[in-house]
Amino acid sequence: MMLFILLALALLCHVSGKAINTFAGPYKVVPERFYMCEPDNRVLPARWYLRISHFNPHKPKELQLLTGNITVQSVSMDNSAWVKGNIDVRSNNQWKKNAFVGSFNNSACRALKENIPGFYDVFFKKKEIGGVCSIKPGVYEVNDAPVDWNFPKAPIFPYGQYRFRLLFGKAEKMYSCFVVENTVIPKP
């Protein structure tokens, strides 16, 4: 009888609790702002002019729409170019530079295609010739294109606010310096 009362008391005095939030895991990237980071106020041959729709937290699986263009003048970016990615993290109301750093020598186009496939497909996939990855001079324009911000080579990432700087170039010359500020949230 005592065991039955103890069991009933334990079940009636049940306290529900919240799950413990994790700091990293499967994620969704929510871009907020795109701009250039040109050094010494000089104009680089590749520029972007992009605007993204607002993220709707009530429909987290809905893709954001991207509008604008990437303009490449007088250079081509292929696998003979290099690409560097620097990710700064927002902490204590300031940017902590170079929290994550990646560098791909002599494989810029392939690295972009493999690491940010949704972005590559929207802008450059239709201009591919025979599946060869090469970004020729021109204006690559999109209008309300849904972009899947999926990074298949990084399945888990810490949640937070980030500034992603993407630099392209060949040898000692830098062709572009792109920046996107975004928030990384748990995958819905």
Secondary structure, DSSP 8 states (H G I E B T S, - for coil): -HHHHHHHHHHHT---------SEESEEEEEEEEEE--GGG---SEEEEEEE----TTSTTS-EEEEEEEEE-S--BSTTSEEEEEEEEEETTEEEEEEEEEEETT-HHHHHHHHSHHHHHHHTGGG-BTTB--B-SEEEEEEEEEE----TT---EE-EEEEEEEEEEETTEEEEEEEEEEEEEE--
